[in-house]
Amino acid sequence: MNRHLTIDRRLLALHELVRSKFMLDPTGVRSLAIENLDRWRARGADCDGYSQWRLVLRTSSNDELASLLVERSERADALRQSTPFTGVITQDERAEVFLHQGALRNSFFAARMLA
């Protein structure tokens, strides 16, 4: 499987979790993401993706943001690569996604080898 496709799928799965937490606490999740972006900018870490997220977080409705988090488009894929949602999901939740994605990849390769 293409490495970029694997990364995009993993990031989508992580953002599905972020979306579920956002739906429960939109103000808290949005605030945490903005705080992360502001802190990173103050430390000199800024990029186009962060600027785009900053705009999205400040101008999008809750429904628009929830949709963007799990949207399947080039723009959403690119945004997820520079996510500001660090701290929204736990390390255990993140590890579960990585384990699940690895299991999917392994089953894909096993199926190809058996075909």
C-alpha positions as CSV (number, residue, x, y, z in Angstrom):
1,M,0.0,0.0,0.0
2,N,1.2,3.5,-0.8
3,R,2.9,5.1,2.3
4,H,1.1,8.4,1.7
5,L,-2.2,6.7,1.5
6,T,-1.4,4.8,4.8
7,I,-0.6,8.1,6.5
8,D,-3.7,9.8,5.2
9,R,-5.9,7.0,6.4
10,R,-4.3,7.0,9.8
11,L,-4.7,10.8,10.1
12,L,-8.3,10.5,9.0
13,A,-8.9,7.8,11.7
14,L,-7.3,10.1,14.4
15,H,-9.4,13.0,13.3
16,E,-12.5,10.9,13.5
17,L,-11.7,10.6,17.2
18,V,-11.1,14.3,17.4
19,R,-14.4,14.9,15.7
20,S,-16.2,12.8,18.2
21,K,-14.7,14.7,21.1
22,F,-15.4,18.0,19.3
23,M,-19.1,17.1,19.1
24,L,-19.1,16.6,22.9
25,D,-17.2,19.8,23.7
26,P,-16.9,22.1,20.6
27,T,-15.7,25.1,22.6
28,G,-13.1,23.2,24.6
29,V,-11.6,21.4,21.6
30,R,-11.6,24.6,19.4
31,S,-10.0,26.6,22.2
32,L,-7.3,23.9,22.7
33,A,-6.4,23.9,19.0
34,I,-6.2,27.7,19.0
35,E,-4.0,27.7,22.1
36,N,-1.7,25.1,20.5
37,L,-1.4,27.3,17.3
38,D,-0.7,30.4,19.4
39,R,1.9,28.6,21.5
40,W,3.6,27.2,18.5
41,R,3.7,30.6,16.7
42,A,5.2,32.2,19.8
43,R,8.0,29.6,19.7
44,G,8.6,30.3,16.1
45,A,6.9,27.2,14.7
46,D,4.5,28.3,12.0
47,C,3.6,27.1,8.6
48,D,0.9,27.5,5.9
49,G,-1.1,24.7,7.4
50,Y,-1.2,26.3,10.8
51,S,-2.3,29.6,9.2
52,Q,-5.0,27.8,7.4
53,W,-6.2,26.0,10.6
54,R,-6.1,29.3,12.5
55,L,-8.5,30.8,9.9
56,V,-10.7,27.7,9.9
57,L,-10.9,27.7,13.7
58,R,-11.8,31.3,13.9
59,T,-14.3,31.5,11.1
60,S,-16.0,28.1,10.7
61,S,-19.2,27.1,12.4
62,N,-19.2,24.0,14.5
63,D,-20.9,22.0,11.8
64,E,-18.4,23.2,9.2
65,L,-15.4,22.3,11.4
66,A,-16.9,18.9,12.3
67,S,-17.3,18.1,8.6
68,L,-13.8,19.3,7.7
69,L,-12.2,17.1,10.3
70,V,-13.4,14.0,8.5
71,E,-13.8,15.3,4.9
72,R,-12.2,13.3,2.2
73,S,-10.5,15.8,0.0
74,E,-7.0,17.0,-0.9
75,R,-7.5,20.1,1.2
76,A,-8.6,18.2,4.3
77,D,-5.8,15.6,3.8
78,A,-3.3,18.5,3.7
79,L,-4.7,20.2,6.8
80,R,-4.7,17.0,8.8
81,Q,-1.0,16.7,8.2
82,S,-0.5,19.9,10.2
83,T,-3.1,19.3,12.8
84,P,-3.5,21.6,15.8
85,F,-5.5,19.1,17.8
86,T,-2.6,17.8,19.9
87,G,-3.9,16.9,23.3
88,V,-7.5,16.2,22.3
89,I,-7.1,12.5,22.2
90,T,-5.2,10.4,24.7
91,Q,-2.1,8.4,24.0
92,D,-4.0,5.2,24.5
93,E,-6.6,6.3,21.9
94,R,-3.8,7.2,19.5
95,A,-2.1,3.9,20.1
96,E,-5.4,2.1,19.4
97,V,-5.7,3.8,16.0
98,F,-2.1,2.9,15.1
99,L,-2.7,-0.7,16.1
100,H,-5.9,-0.9,14.2
101,Q,-4.4,0.7,11.1
102,G,-1.4,-1.7,11.3
103,A,-3.8,-4.6,11.5
104,L,-5.7,-3.4,8.5
105,R,-2.4,-3.0,6.6
106,N,-1.2,-6.4,7.6
107,S,-4.5,-8.0,6.5
108,F,-4.2,-6.2,3.2
109,F,-0.8,-7.6,2.5
110,A,-1.8,-11.0,3.7
111,A,-4.8,-11.0,1.4
112,R,-2.6,-9.9,-1.5
113,M,-0.1,-12.6,-0.8
114,L,-2.8,-15.3,-0.7
115,A,-4.5,-14.1,-3.9
